[in-house]
Amino acid sequence: MIAIDVQSRKPIYEQIVERFETLIVSGVLAPDSQLPSVRTLAMELSINPNTIQKAYTMLEQEGFIYPIRGRGNFVSGDATLKKKKQEGLYRSLQELVGQGRALKIPCETFVSRVREYYECPIYKEEVQ
């Protein structure tokens, strides 16, 4: 369910947050389903429980999960989260297009590359 890239410069807790956000927004994790406990996930990933707790705290602050005292953390059923995540992605895309323009990449080439990446089986597997 969660994989950590130890070669990445991105902090582990951010990798965990991003992966859970993707799983929640894509519907893999259904609303009100329970997340693994902090200890269980920490043992599974062989990382410090504080790192998992930090990720869960961020997910809670962003509205992706909610805690129930003594029972654990659960997936929020907030339908606006998907739209919020998509808007963030579109802002990132807008920045990339700006960088492409600055590098004088033709629009057709840029769109072609986006389509290539979008259709690539490697990226399709990550979403599932």
MODELLER restraints for C-alpha pairs under 7 A, 6 or more apart:
rsr = mdl.restraints
at = mdl.atoms
rsr.add(forms.Gaussian(group=physical.xy_distance, feature=features.Distance(at['CA:2:A'], at['CA:16:A']), mean=6.90, stdev=0.5))
rsr.add(forms.Gaussian(group=physical.xy_distance, feature=features.Distance(at['CA:2:A'], at['CA:19:A']), mean=6.55, stdev=0.5))
rsr.add(forms.Gaussian(group=physical.xy_distance, feature=features.Distance(at['CA:4:A'], at['CA:12:A']), mean=6.78, stdev=0.5))
rsr.add(forms.Gaussian(group=physical.xy_distance, feature=features.Distance(at['CA:4:A'], at['CA:15:A']), mean=6.73, stdev=0.5))
rsr.add(forms.Gaussian(group=physical.xy_distance, feature=features.Distance(at['CA:13:A'], at['CA:51:A']), mean=5.60, stdev=0.5))
rsr.add(forms.Gaussian(group=physical.xy_distance, feature=features.Distance(at['CA:13:A'], at['CA:52:A']), mean=6.48, stdev=0.5))
rsr.add(forms.Gaussian(group=physical.xy_distance, feature=features.Distance(at['CA:13:A'], at['CA:54:A']), mean=6.55, stdev=0.5))
rsr.add(forms.Gaussian(group=physical.xy_distance, feature=features.Distance(at['CA:13:A'], at['CA:55:A']), mean=4.97, stdev=0.5))
rsr.add(forms.Gaussian(group=physical.xy_distance, feature=features.Distance(at['CA:14:A'], at['CA:55:A']), mean=6.75, stdev=0.5))
rsr.add(forms.Gaussian(group=physical.xy_distance, feature=features.Distance(at['CA:16:A'], at['CA:55:A']), mean=6.29, stdev=0.5))
rsr.add(forms.Gaussian(group=physical.xy_distance, feature=features.Distance(at['CA:17:A'], at['CA:55:A']), mean=5.42, stdev=0.5))
rsr.add(forms.Gaussian(group=physical.xy_distance, feature=features.Distance(at['CA:17:A'], at['CA:59:A']), mean=6.33, stdev=0.5))
rsr.add(forms.Gaussian(group=physical.xy_distance, feature=features.Distance(at['CA:21:A'], at['CA:64:A']), mean=6.89, stdev=0.5))
rsr.add(forms.Gaussian(group=physical.xy_distance, feature=features.Distance(at['CA:23:A'], at['CA:29:A']), mean=5.66, stdev=0.5))
rsr.add(forms.Gaussian(group=physical.xy_distance, feature=features.Distance(at['CA:24:A'], at['CA:30:A']), mean=6.85, stdev=0.5))
rsr.add(forms.Gaussian(group=physical.xy_distance, feature=features.Distance(at['CA:25:A'], at['CA:81:A']), mean=6.86, stdev=0.5))
rsr.add(forms.Gaussian(group=physical.xy_distance, feature=features.Distance(at['CA:25:A'], at['CA:82:A']), mean=5.14, stdev=0.5))
rsr.add(forms.Gaussian(group=physical.xy_distance, feature=features.Distance(at['CA:30:A'], at['CA:75:A']), mean=6.81, stdev=0.5))
rsr.add(forms.Gaussian(group=physical.xy_distance, feature=features.Distance(at['CA:31:A'], at['CA:75:A']), mean=4.99, stdev=0.5))
rsr.add(forms.Gaussian(group=physical.xy_distance, feature=features.Distance(at['CA:31:A'], at['CA:76:A']), mean=5.37, stdev=0.5))
rsr.add(forms.Gaussian(group=physical.xy_distance, feature=features.Distance(at['CA:31:A'], at['CA:77:A']), mean=4.52, stdev=0.5))
rsr.add(forms.Gaussian(group=physical.xy_distance, feature=features.Distance(at['CA:32:A'], at['CA:74:A']), mean=5.28, stdev=0.5))
rsr.add(forms.Gaussian(group=physical.xy_distance, feature=features.Distance(at['CA:32:A'], at['CA:75:A']), mean=4.82, stdev=0.5))
rsr.add(forms.Gaussian(group=physical.xy_distance, feature=features.Distance(at['CA:32:A'], at['CA:76:A']), mean=5.99, stdev=0.5))
rsr.add(forms.Gaussian(group=physical.xy_distance, feature=features.Distance(at['CA:32:A'], at['CA:77:A']), mean=6.61, stdev=0.5))
rsr.add(forms.Gaussian(group=physical.xy_distance, feature=features.Distance(at['CA:33:A'], at['CA:74:A']), mean=5.41, stdev=0.5))
rsr.add(forms.Gaussian(group=physical.xy_distance, feature=features.Distance(at['CA:33:A'], at['CA:75:A']), mean=5.46, stdev=0.5))
rsr.add(forms.Gaussian(group=physical.xy_distance, feature=features.Distance(at['CA:34:A'], at['CA:73:A']), mean=5.85, stdev=0.5))
rsr.add(forms.Gaussian(group=physical.xy_distance, feature=features.Distance(at['CA:34:A'], at['CA:74:A']), mean=4.35, stdev=0.5))
rsr.add(forms.Gaussian(group=physical.xy_distance, feature=features.Distance(at['CA:34:A'], at['CA:75:A']), mean=6.44, stdev=0.5))
rsr.add(forms.Gaussian(group=physical.xy_distance, feature=features.Distance(at['CA:35:A'], at['CA:73:A']), mean=5.60, stdev=0.5))
rsr.add(forms.Gaussian(group=physical.xy_distance, feature=features.Distance(at['CA:35:A'], at['CA:74:A']), mean=5.67, stdev=0.5))
rsr.add(forms.Gaussian(group=physical.xy_distance, feature=features.Distance(at['CA:37:A'], at['CA:72:A']), mean=6.37, stdev=0.5))
rsr.add(forms.Gaussian(group=physical.xy_distance, feature=features.Distance(at['CA:38:A'], at['CA:49:A']), mean=5.93, stdev=0.5))
rsr.add(forms.Gaussian(group=physical.xy_distance, feature=features.Distance(at['CA:38:A'], at['CA:52:A']), mean=5.79, stdev=0.5))
rsr.add(forms.Gaussian(group=physical.xy_distance, feature=features.Distance(at['CA:38:A'], at['CA:53:A']), mean=6.21, stdev=0.5))
rsr.add(forms.Gaussian(group=physical.xy_distance, feature=features.Distance(at['CA:39:A'], at['CA:49:A']), mean=5.86, stdev=0.5))
rsr.add(forms.Gaussian(group=physical.xy_distance, feature=features.Distance(at['CA:42:A'], at['CA:48:A']), mean=5.92, stdev=0.5))
rsr.add(forms.Gaussian(group=physical.xy_distance, feature=features.Distance(at['CA:42:A'], at['CA:49:A']), mean=5.06, stdev=0.5))
rsr.add(forms.Gaussian(group=physical.xy_distance, feature=features.Distance(at['CA:42:A'], at['CA:52:A']), mean=6.40, stdev=0.5))
rsr.add(forms.Gaussian(group=physical.xy_distance, feature=features.Distance(at['CA:59:A'], at['CA:65:A']), mean=5.80, stdev=0.5))
rsr.add(forms.Gaussian(group=physical.xy_distance, feature=features.Distance(at['CA:60:A'], at['CA:66:A']), mean=5.61, stdev=0.5))
rsr.add(forms.Gaussian(group=physical.xy_distance, feature=features.Distance(at['CA:63:A'], at['CA:76:A']), mean=6.80, stdev=0.5))
rsr.add(forms.Gaussian(group=physical.xy_distance, feature=features.Distance(at['CA:64:A'], at['CA:75:A']), mean=6.20, stdev=0.5))
rsr.add(forms.Gaussian(group=physical.xy_distance, feature=features.Distance(at['CA:64:A'], at['CA:76:A']), mean=5.29, stdev=0.5))
rsr.add(forms.Gaussian(group=physical.xy_distance, feature=features.Distance(at['CA:65:A'], at['CA:73:A']), mean=6.46, stdev=0.5))
rsr.add(forms.Gaussian(group=physical.xy_distance, feature=features.Distance(at['CA:65:A'], at['CA:74:A']), mean=5.38, stdev=0.5))
rsr.add(forms.Gaussian(group=physical.xy_distance, feature=features.Distance(at['CA:65:A'], at['CA:75:A']), mean=4.45, stdev=0.5))
rsr.add(forms.Gaussian(group=physical.xy_distance, feature=features.Distance(at['CA:65:A'], at['CA:76:A']), mean=4.71, stdev=0.5))
rsr.add(forms.Gaussian(group=physical.xy_distance, feature=features.Distance(at['CA:66:A'], at['CA:73:A']), mean=5.63, stdev=0.5))
rsr.add(forms.Gaussian(group=physical.xy_distance, feature=features.Distance(at['CA:66:A'], at['CA:74:A']), mean=5.38, stdev=0.5))
rsr.add(forms.Gaussian(group=physical.xy_distance, feature=features.Distance(at['CA:66:A'], at['CA:75:A']), mean=6.47, stdev=0.5))
rsr.add(forms.Gaussian(group=physical.xy_distance, feature=features.Distance(at['CA:66:A'], at['CA:76:A']), mean=6.12, stdev=0.5))
rsr.add(forms.Gaussian(group=physical.xy_distance, feature=features.Distance(at['CA:67:A'], at['CA:73:A']), mean=4.27, stdev=0.5))
rsr.add(forms.Gaussian(group=physical.xy_distance, feature=features.Distance(at['CA:67:A'], at['CA:74:A']), mean=6.14, stdev=0.5))
